[in-house]
Amino acid sequence: MSELNTRTLTALLERETSARDAEVLALREAQSALTQAKVQADSLLAYRSDYTTRWAAQMRESAAMEIVHCYRSFMLRLDQAVAQQQAVVQRAEAAVEKRREELDGRETGIETREQAAAAAESRLQEQITELKAVETEIQALLTSMDAKRDERMTALVKTYESMKPKDAANIFNGMEDTLL
């Protein structure tokens, strides 16, 4: 795998990490909204309980029909408010769950890209090691070839030195200029 592919994987990993960080922030915001919704729901439930207790005590003493009607009307609205707030809590819980799932997906994506980047880096290191071994082998072969060429040249020089100058001149005259 080339260095370009490694850089691409690194860039994808950085992008995925940024998206994960944004998802973590969104999860925190959703959790905060859920906490606020639960506090509001608990507050409404506590108010309803307190209101019921107060009115039960007051109705034992005296309960005009008009007051009872107002009480029931108010309790109906209060029950609706509690139901609406519980629906808000449920939606907030669903949003938190969705954010958690998305965050888990991002984490999985990051792990996958990290593994791919590590594998690419490992393959790249293996290729570098192989190339260095090949380079060393080629260098050894070149050194061997140079030594053999030098030996042949030395043997050829000795051959021509041991010849009579006239015979050597005849051989050189018959050779192409590029060989001399």
C-alpha positions as CSV (number, residue, x, y, z in Angstrom):
1,M,0.0,0.0,0.0
2,S,1.4,3.4,-0.9
3,E,2.1,6.3,1.3
4,L,-0.8,8.1,-0.4
5,N,-3.2,5.3,0.8
6,T,-1.8,5.6,4.3
7,R,-2.4,9.3,4.3
8,T,-5.9,8.8,3.0
9,L,-6.6,6.3,5.8
10,T,-5.2,8.8,8.3
11,A,-7.4,11.6,6.9
12,L,-10.4,9.3,7.1
13,L,-9.6,8.4,10.6
14,E,-9.2,12.1,11.6
15,R,-12.6,12.9,9.9
16,E,-14.2,9.9,11.7
17,T,-12.7,11.1,15.0
18,S,-14.1,14.6,14.5
19,A,-17.5,13.2,13.7
20,R,-17.3,11.0,16.8
21,D,-16.4,14.1,19.0
22,A,-19.4,15.9,17.5
23,E,-21.6,12.9,18.3
24,V,-20.3,12.9,21.9
25,L,-21.2,16.5,22.2
26,A,-24.7,15.8,20.8
27,L,-25.1,12.9,23.3
28,R,-24.2,15.2,26.2
29,E,-26.7,17.8,25.0
30,A,-29.4,15.1,24.7
31,Q,-28.6,13.8,28.2
32,S,-28.8,17.3,29.5
33,A,-32.2,17.8,27.8
34,L,-33.3,14.4,29.3
35,T,-32.2,15.5,32.8
36,Q,-34.1,18.8,32.5
37,A,-37.2,17.0,31.2
38,K,-37.1,14.5,34.1
39,V,-36.6,17.4,36.6
40,Q,-39.6,19.2,35.2
41,A,-41.7,16.0,35.2
42,D,-40.7,15.3,38.8
43,S,-41.6,18.8,39.7
44,L,-45.0,18.5,38.1
45,L,-45.7,15.2,39.9
46,A,-44.6,16.7,43.2
47,Y,-46.8,19.7,42.7
48,R,-49.8,17.5,41.8
49,S,-49.3,15.4,44.9
50,D,-49.0,18.5,47.1
51,Y,-52.0,20.1,45.4
52,T,-54.1,16.9,45.9
53,T,-53.1,16.7,49.6
54,R,-53.9,20.4,50.2
55,W,-57.2,20.2,48.5
56,A,-58.2,17.0,50.1
57,A,-57.7,18.6,53.5
58,Q,-59.6,21.7,52.5
59,M,-62.5,19.8,51.0
60,R,-63.0,17.9,54.3
61,E,-63.7,21.2,56.0
62,S,-65.9,22.7,53.3
63,A,-66.4,22.0,49.6
64,A,-68.6,24.3,47.6
65,M,-69.6,22.8,44.3
66,E,-68.0,25.6,42.3
67,I,-64.7,25.0,44.1
68,V,-64.9,21.3,43.5
69,H,-65.5,22.0,39.8
70,C,-62.5,24.3,39.7
71,Y,-60.4,21.7,41.5
72,R,-61.3,19.0,39.0
73,S,-60.8,21.3,36.0
74,F,-57.4,22.3,37.3
75,M,-56.4,18.7,38.1
76,L,-57.4,17.7,34.5
77,R,-55.1,20.4,33.1
78,L,-52.4,19.4,35.6
79,D,-52.7,15.7,34.5
80,Q,-52.5,16.8,30.9
81,A,-49.3,18.7,31.7
82,V,-47.8,15.7,33.5
83,A,-48.7,13.5,30.5
84,Q,-47.2,15.9,28.1
85,Q,-44.0,16.2,30.2
86,Q,-43.7,12.4,30.4
87,A,-44.0,12.3,26.6
88,V,-41.2,14.9,26.5
89,V,-39.1,12.6,28.8
90,Q,-39.8,9.6,26.5
91,R,-38.7,11.6,23.4
92,A,-35.6,12.8,25.2
93,E,-34.8,9.2,26.3
94,A,-35.3,8.1,22.7
95,A,-33.0,10.9,21.5
96,V,-30.3,9.9,24.0
97,E,-30.6,6.2,22.9
98,K,-30.3,7.3,19.2
99,R,-27.2,9.4,20.0
100,R,-25.7,6.4,21.9
101,E,-26.3,4.2,18.9
102,E,-24.8,6.7,16.5
103,L,-21.8,7.2,18.9
104,D,-21.3,3.4,19.0
105,G,-21.4,3.4,15.2
106,R,-18.8,6.1,15.1
107,E,-16.6,4.2,17.5
108,T,-16.9,1.1,15.4
109,G,-16.0,3.1,12.3
110,I,-13.0,4.6,14.1
111,E,-11.8,1.1,15.2
112,T,-12.2,-0.2,11.7
113,R,-10.2,2.7,10.2
114,E,-7.6,2.4,12.9
115,Q,-7.2,-1.3,12.1
116,A,-7.0,-0.6,8.4
117,A,-4.4,2.1,9.0
118,A,-2.4,-0.2,11.2
119,A,-2.6,-3.0,8.6
120,A,-1.6,-0.6,5.9
121,E,1.3,0.7,8.0
122,S,2.4,-2.9,8.7
123,R,2.2,-3.8,5.0
124,L,4.2,-0.6,4.2
125,Q,6.8,-1.6,6.7
126,E,7.0,-5.1,5.2
127,Q,7.4,-3.7,1.7
128,I,10.1,-1.3,3.0
129,T,11.9,-4.3,4.6
130,E,11.6,-6.3,1.4
131,L,12.9,-3.5,-0.7
132,K,15.9,-3.0,1.5
133,A,16.6,-6.7,1.3
134,V,16.4,-6.5,-2.5
135,E,18.5,-3.4,-2.5
136,T,21.2,-5.2,-0.5
137,E,21.0,-8.2,-2.8
138,I,21.3,-6.0,-5.9
139,Q,24.3,-4.2,-4.3
140,A,26.0,-7.5,-3.6
141,L,25.4,-8.6,-7.2
142,L,26.7,-5.4,-8.6
143,T,29.8,-5.7,-6.4
144,S,30.3,-9.3,-7.6
145,M,29.8,-8.2,-11.2
146,D,32.3,-5.4,-10.8
147,A,34.8,-7.8,-9.3
148,K,34.4,-10.4,-12.1
149,R,34.7,-7.6,-14.7
150,D,37.9,-6.4,-13.1
151,E,39.2,-10.0,-13.0
152,R,38.4,-10.5,-16.7
153,M,39.9,-7.2,-17.6
154,T,43.1,-8.1,-15.6
155,A,43.2,-11.5,-17.3
156,L,42.8,-9.8,-20.7
157,V,45.4,-7.2,-20.0
158,K,47.8,-10.0,-18.9
159,T,47.0,-11.9,-22.1
160,Y,47.8,-8.9,-24.3
161,E,50.9,-8.0,-22.2
162,S,52.3,-11.5,-22.7
163,M,51.8,-11.3,-26.5
164,K,54.3,-10.0,-28.9
165,P,53.6,-6.3,-29.6
166,K,53.0,-7.1,-33.3
167,D,50.4,-9.8,-32.6
168,A,48.7,-7.5,-30.1
169,A,48.7,-4.7,-32.7
170,N,47.1,-6.9,-35.3
171,I,44.3,-7.9,-32.9
172,F,43.7,-4.3,-31.8
173,N,43.6,-3.1,-35.5
174,G,40.8,-5.7,-36.2
175,M,38.7,-4.5,-33.3
176,E,35.9,-1.9,-33.5
177,D,36.8,1.6,-32.1
178,T,34.0,1.4,-29.5
179,L,35.7,-1.7,-27.9
180,L,39.0,0.1,-27.5
